Amino acid sequence: MQAEIIAVGTELLLGQINDTNGQFLARTLADIGIDTYFQTVVGDNPARLKSVLKLAFSRSDLIITIGGLGPTEDDLTKQTVAEFIDRPLVPDQTAMTNLLRFYEQSHRELTENNKIQAYYPEGAQVLPNDDGLAVGSVTTIDDKTIIMLPGPPSEFQPMVLNHLREILIKLSHKDHVLVSRVLRFFGIGESQIATKLADLIDTQSNPTLATYAKDYETTLRLTAKAKNSGDAKRYLDELEAKVQQRIGAYFYGYGDNNNLQQVVVKELIRRDLSITAAESLTGGLFQSMIAEVPASSQVFAGGFVTYALEEKAKMLGIDAAILHEHGVVSEMTAKLMAEKSRQQVGSQIGVGFTGVAGPDELEGQKVGTVYIGLSFADQPTQVKLFHFPRQRNDIRVSAAMAGFFMIYQQLKK
Amino acid sequence: MQAEIIAVGTELLLGQINDTNGQFLARTLADIGIDTYFQTVVGDNPARLKSVLKLAFSRSDLIITIGGLGPTEDDLTKQTVAEFIDRPLVPDQTAMTNLLRFYEQSHRELTENNKIQAYYPEGAQVLPNDDGLAVGSVTTIDDKTIIMLPGPPSEFQPMVLNHLREILIKLSHKDHVLVSRVLRFFGIGESQIATKLADLIDTQSNPTLATYAKDYETTLRLTAKAKNSGDAKRYLDELEAKVQQRIGAYFYGYGDNNNLQQVVVKELIRRDLSITAAESLTGGLFQSMIAEVPASSQVFAGGFVTYALEEKAKMLGIDAAILHEHGVVSEMTAKLMAEKSRQQVGSQIGVGFTGVAGPDELEGQKVGTVYIGLSFADQPTQVKLFHFPRQRNDIRVSAAMAGFFMIYQQLKK
C-alpha cells in the first residue's frame, strides 16, 4: 500500500505556517508500516488541487488530504474532492446536531456555509471531530481510498490518533510489527560511518539501516519488520552487534530524544561523582551544557570561566610563570586547569579547556587547536589534543562535546 | 514567475524530521514577490525524483530542490538533476580546496564520494556554502531555472539569505529594485507586534511588512519596491519611523545575520567596557554567548559559574549568612553576584543571574522566576525580576538574553 499526503492551504505555500501535520501523519503511517512516497502542498485553488488529486490517484493507493474543511470561502477541499470522485455531499446527523448546538450556545450567527462542516461524501465512513466542527471522512473507490482530515493541529492530531489510526491498521492488512532502534555516535562523521558499514548498508533489507547527521554527532536508525516484537528485537540485536563491533568506539547512547551531555551527567548523578571545569575557549559552554540537564545541581556546584591568562592564574591559583613558559594553549595549561579547578571546588572530576577558537591564530597555534585536560580525584590527569575544523563556534561546541566524550570513555572503563 | 519547491529526503517522508526549510524558502519567495504554487516532498529515490522533476518542469518556471547534496549513498539529488537536465557535473575549485582542507585539518579519511559535494552542473552558477561542504547551484535552461540547495538548516538558511536571495530578486524583477531592511526586537512576541502594527500590516502594499518569530526574539522585514535604491531607502525610512514610534522600546538592531549578544559585545568593545558575570541558573550560558562573539577577549577576561550556595559564597566572597537570610533566588543575591563578580575580576560591568530553571520549585519560588543584577562601576546596581514561561532551557536562554538586553538599554541611555 502506497500512501500520499496532500496538504491544502495557501498559508502553507506562503510559508506563514509550518506544516507540522504532514510530519505527524507521515510518522504515524511509517509506524504502522505504510509507505509514503510523496507529500504535496497545494494552495486553496480548486483547479490546482484537482490536478494534484489526479496525479495522486494515478500513482498511490491511499490519498490523504489535510486542511480546507472549515467554513470560510477558501476552504474548498471537501467540495473539490467530492466533485473529483463524483460523490454528492450529505450531512452527518451527529455532527450536524453538534454544530447547531455550538452555534446556539455561543450565540453566533449560523450561515449556510458553516453547515458544510458536517457534510461528507455519500458512502464514506465519517471521522468524528472531537475537538471541532468539521468532520473527516474515509471514502473507498474501487481499490483506492481517499481520506480527508481537518487542518487545525488541535483537531487533526486527535482525529488521527483516536479514529484514523485503527482504520489505517486495518486498511494496511498489517500482519507484522515495525520496531526501530536509534544508536548515537560522537566523533565520527556520517560519511565515515557509511564507509565502515558500506556492506551492511548495501545489502540491507530487514532490518534496514539509515544514518542521520545531526549538528555535531551522527545517529543510526535500525528498523526491523517482524511477526512480533520479540522477533524484531532479535533482528535488531543481531544487526546492532555487527555495528558495535565496527564503530562501537564512537557509540554513547540510544534514542531520538537524547544527547551526549544528558548521558554523561545522568551517569555522574547515578555514580554520585561531582564535576567542575575551568574553561578558556569554550567560555562557559561546557558548564552550561551540564546545567542543561535537570538535577545536574546534585553533581555540579559551579566552576570557572578563565578566558584571560591572568584569570587562569588568579581564579585557579596557577603560577603565571608556568603559563607563560608553556603557553596558554598547551598540554600543561589544560592539565593544571583540570586539576586546580577540581581542587578549588573540591569535586571528584575537573575538566580544563584551552585552545584557539579563532578567527585568528594564538601563540602561533592554528585555529581549531584544542587541549582538554581531565582530572579524576584518584587517577593521573589525562590531556588530549584535538584539531577541530570549521568556524569559531563549531570549534567551541566540538570542544565542549569532546570533553563530555572523554568523561564517557573514562566512565566506561 | 511560478516557483515550485521540491524537498528530497526519505527522513521527511517518514516524518522523522520536520521540513522547516520548505517554510523558510516559501516565505523568502513570497517576500520577494515570487508565487509558489506547489511544494513536494519525495524520498531518496532517483526514479520518483525524476517523475517529480518532469512534472515540475511542465508547470513551473523556477524549480528549487532542497536536500540530497551530501556525501552518503542516499544523497542523490545532484546526480539525478544533472542527468535529468543532461549536464555533466564538474568540480568548483574553491569548494574543492575548502573540502580538501577540511579533511586534512580534521584528520578524517577522504573517500571519493565526499568529493561530489564540491561538484555542480556545468554552466551553472555556484552558490557557496559558508557553513558546510556541499555547494548549491543555479542552472538556467531556456526559460526555466533549477536551483539546488543543501538540506541541513544551518547550511541552507545562510545560503538562501546570503547568496540566493539576491539572485532570486534579479531573476524575478528586471525593471525595479527590491530593498529589504530587517529590524530585530527582544522581549515582544510576534502576535503582540502584529497587534501593535495591525493597521500598517492590513493596509500594506509598498513597502511590505512581515514578522518572523525566531527562537527568543522577533524580527520584522520591511521590503520596498522602487525604481532605484534611493527611493527604496526613503520608503523604508518612512515606514521604519512609524514602527519605531510604536515598538522602538524593544528594538535592538538590524540585519538577518545578527543577534543580541553580537550587538552588545561589539558595543562594549567599541566603548572599551570590560564585563564579567556570576551565573547560577544560566550555568555559564551568558558568558558562553559573550565568548561566541569574535574579539570578545578584548572586554571579557573570565567569570564565575556559581551553581551552589557555597560557591556563591566562596568564589565571590559573599557572606553565606546573607544568602541564607535573603534566599538564593532573591534581589539581594542577584545584586551581590553582580557587584562581587565585577570587583573580583576588576571589570567595569558585572552581571548576576539567579533563578529557578526547574523542573522543580526552589525556596517556594515558581519555575521561571529569575533575578538579574547589573552593576556598572560608577552607578547604583539595578536588579530586575522576570517570570519566564516555558521549559528549563527556554528559561535559561531567555534569562541570558534578558541580561544582554538590560546592558543594551543601559548603554543606550
Contacts between the chains, C-beta under 8 A, distances in Angstrom:
chain1	res1	chain2	res2	distance
A	12	B	23	7.8
A	12	B	26	7.5
A	12	B	39	7.3
A	13	B	26	5.9
A	13	B	30	8.0
A	13	B	36	4.9
A	13	B	37	7.0
A	13	B	38	7.9
A	13	B	39	6.6
A	14	B	26	6.1
A	14	B	27	6.9
A	14	B	30	4.6
A	14	B	36	7.6
A	15	B	22	7.7
A	15	B	23	4.5
A	15	B	24	6.8
A	15	B	25	7.2
A	15	B	26	3.3
A	15	B	27	3.1
A	15	B	28	7.5
A	15	B	29	7.7
A	15	B	30	6.0
A	16	B	27	7.3
A	17	B	23	7.6
A	18	B	18	6.9
A	18	B	20	6.4
A	18	B	23	4.8
A	19	B	19	6.9
A	19	B	22	7.4
A	19	B	23	7.2
A	20	B	18	6.4
A	22	B	15	7.7
A	22	B	19	7.4
A	22	B	41	7.5
A	23	B	12	7.8
A	23	B	15	4.6
A	23	B	17	7.6
A	23	B	18	4.7
A	23	B	19	7.3
A	24	B	15	6.7
A	25	B	15	7.2
A	26	B	12	7.4
A	26	B	13	5.8
A	26	B	14	6.1
A	26	B	15	3.2
A	27	B	14	6.8
A	27	B	15	3.1
A	27	B	16	7.2
A	28	B	15	7.4
A	29	B	15	7.6
A	30	B	13	7.9
A	30	B	14	4.5
A	30	B	15	5.9
A	30	B	16	8.0
A	36	B	13	4.8
A	36	B	14	7.5
A	37	B	13	7.0
A	37	B	42	7.3
A	37	B	43	6.3
A	37	B	45	7.8
A	37	B	48	6.0
A	38	B	13	7.8
A	38	B	40	6.4
A	38	B	41	6.8
A	38	B	42	5.9
A	38	B	48	7.4
A	38	B	52	7.4
A	39	B	12	7.3
A	39	B	13	6.6
A	39	B	40	6.9
A	39	B	41	3.8
A	40	B	38	6.4
A	40	B	39	6.9
A	40	B	40	5.1
A	40	B	41	7.6
A	41	B	22	7.5
A	41	B	38	6.9
A	41	B	39	3.8
A	41	B	40	7.6
A	42	B	37	7.3
A	42	B	38	5.9
A	43	B	37	6.4
A	45	B	37	7.9
A	48	B	37	6.1
A	48	B	38	7.4
A	51	B	59	8.0
A	52	B	38	7.5
A	55	B	55	7.1
A	59	B	51	7.9
A	189	B	108	6.2
A	190	B	70	7.1
A	190	B	71	7.4
A	190	B	72	5.8
A	191	B	70	7.6
A	191	B	71	4.2
A	191	B	72	5.9
A	191	B	111	6.4
A	191	B	113	6.8
A	191	B	114	5.6
A	192	B	108	6.4
A	192	B	109	6.4
A	194	B	71	7.6
A	194	B	72	4.7
A	194	B	73	6.3
A	194	B	113	7.9
A	195	B	109	7.2
A	195	B	111	5.4
A	201	B	73	6.5
A	202	B	73	7.9
A	210	B	10	7.5
A	210	B	11	7.4
A	210	B	74	7.5
A	211	B	72	6.3
A	212	B	11	6.5
A	212	B	16	7.4
A	213	B	70	7.2
A	213	B	152	7.0
A	215	B	154	6.8
A	221	B	16	7.6
A	279	B	284	7.3
A	281	B	291	7.4
A	282	B	288	7.0
A	282	B	291	7.3
A	283	B	284	7.7
A	283	B	287	5.4
A	283	B	288	4.9
A	283	B	290	6.6
A	283	B	291	2.6
A	283	B	292	7.6
A	283	B	296	7.9
A	283	B	300	7.7
A	284	B	279	7.3
A	284	B	283	7.8
A	284	B	284	2.9
A	284	B	285	6.7
A	284	B	286	7.3
A	284	B	287	3.6
A	284	B	288	4.0
A	284	B	291	6.8
A	284	B	303	7.4
A	284	B	305	6.4
A	285	B	284	6.7
A	285	B	285	7.9
A	285	B	288	4.0
A	285	B	291	7.4
A	286	B	284	7.3
A	287	B	283	5.4
A	287	B	284	3.6
A	287	B	305	4.7
A	288	B	282	7.0
A	288	B	283	4.8
A	288	B	284	4.0
A	288	B	285	4.0
A	288	B	288	5.3
A	288	B	396	7.7
A	290	B	283	6.6
A	291	B	281	7.4
A	291	B	282	7.3
A	291	B	283	2.5
A	291	B	284	6.8
A	291	B	285	7.4
A	291	B	305	7.8
A	291	B	307	6.7
A	291	B	357	7.5
A	291	B	396	7.0
A	292	B	283	7.5
A	292	B	392	7.5
A	292	B	393	5.7
A	292	B	396	7.3
A	294	B	358	7.5
A	294	B	359	5.3
A	294	B	392	6.2
A	296	B	283	7.9
A	297	B	307	5.8
A	297	B	308	6.8
A	300	B	283	7.7
A	300	B	307	5.5
A	300	B	308	8.0
A	301	B	307	5.5
A	301	B	308	3.7
A	301	B	310	6.5
A	301	B	311	5.0
A	302	B	304	6.9
A	302	B	305	4.8
A	302	B	306	4.6
A	302	B	307	4.5
A	302	B	308	5.9
A	302	B	311	3.5
A	302	B	312	7.8
A	302	B	315	6.5
A	303	B	284	7.4
A	303	B	305	4.8
A	304	B	302	6.9
A	304	B	304	6.7
A	304	B	305	7.1
A	304	B	315	7.9
A	305	B	284	6.4
A	305	B	287	4.7
A	305	B	291	7.8
A	305	B	302	4.7
A	305	B	303	4.7
A	305	B	304	7.1
A	305	B	305	6.9
A	306	B	302	4.6
A	307	B	291	6.7
A	307	B	297	5.8
A	307	B	300	5.5
A	307	B	301	5.5
A	307	B	302	4.4
A	308	B	297	6.8
A	308	B	300	8.0
A	308	B	301	3.7
A	308	B	302	5.9
A	310	B	301	6.5
A	311	B	301	5.0
A	311	B	302	3.5
A	311	B	345	6.9
A	312	B	302	7.8
A	315	B	302	6.5
A	315	B	304	7.9
A	315	B	315	7.9
A	345	B	311	6.8
A	357	B	291	7.5
A	358	B	294	7.5
A	359	B	294	5.3
A	366	B	105	8.0
A	368	B	105	6.3
A	387	B	105	5.8
A	387	B	106	6.7
A	387	B	107	6.5
A	388	B	106	7.0
A	389	B	102	5.0
A	389	B	105	4.7
A	389	B	106	4.1
A	390	B	102	7.5
A	390	B	131	8.0
A	391	B	131	7.5
A	392	B	292	7.4
A	392	B	294	6.2
A	393	B	292	5.6
A	396	B	288	7.6
A	396	B	291	7.0
A	396	B	292	7.3
